[in-house]
Amino acid sequence: MQNLEQVLEELGLPTQDNLHLPSSELRFPDGGHYRIEISGVERVSALETLIREAEKQQVPVHRIIATVGGATYLTQSELNDFAQIAKEQRIEVVMTPGPRRAWDNGRQMLTDEGLVSGMRMRGMTGVRHWLKDIDRCIQAGIRGFLVADEGLLWLVTQLKQKGVIPADVIFKLSVFAGQANPAGAKVAQSLGANTFNPLADLDLPMLSAIRSSIDIPMDVYLCLVNSMGGFVRFYEAAEIARIAAPCYFKIEPGPSEAQIYAPWNPPEYHDNMIKERVRNAAVALELIQQENPELRCSPTGGPDLAIPV
């Protein structure tokens, strides 16, 4: 491998993590370095709570990750209402279709060692059910979806090219795809990901190396559920925005995804979680302004957002 470094560079990959942390030259179309993403808006009532709290805290919410428990749990009427409210507020919605591996009837995923096999969809019947749930959401006007399986990402890209899925639909590769380096990021982009969520615990040189390899936005956790590490990196937000722009800052505190996204939680539970996330975003925004006021947050409602139609 005498020519290894040269070949890596020819492939568009850095030869190591970017320890010198160069500033990213990329931006959102509006010139912004960063945007705010609030995860886990499970119901129409939670979306209404988010809108009120964001206005109270003066937090610009650009994107929400909706129905992490699965869009299957919402009626068509609820999906319609969800899309209509988000459209009026000019908020991008990335829906999480169901069913998924964690709710499948296979048991390997629930074993200690089987867990490492990944969140891949089992069987073609499961794939078809997942696609039908996307179709329900598209009929409601939703234009963004979360994908945790690279095979499914390839498939939906093919369906877009064939006109089966509307051309304005976007797909976000989930953190559960487990990509954590520039090579994996390039795979995500090549398969049609419009936005990319690397593993949550990458350090600054790792994030910088990924940014040097792809053009699409990166979705970076500022806080994470306890069951996946529970860390908070608000004070790193400004540096992340500088080196990884354009990026979405993900806000997702809580005990565990299994607990906070259970669809049978009462509305008050979901409302309180949303209020806490918006407040966390307000703290992060304050610190970014203190650490590097030259960084720009995108205005809300931009034309490149996948806002429901």
Beta strands, then each sheet from edge to edge (+ up, - down):
strand 1: 34-41
strand 2: 63-66
strand 3: 92-95
strand 4: 144-147
strand 5: 170-173
strand 6: 195-196
strand 7: 218-223
strand 8: 247-251
sheet 1: 3+ 2+ 1+ 8+ 7+
sheet 2: 4+ 5+ 6+
end
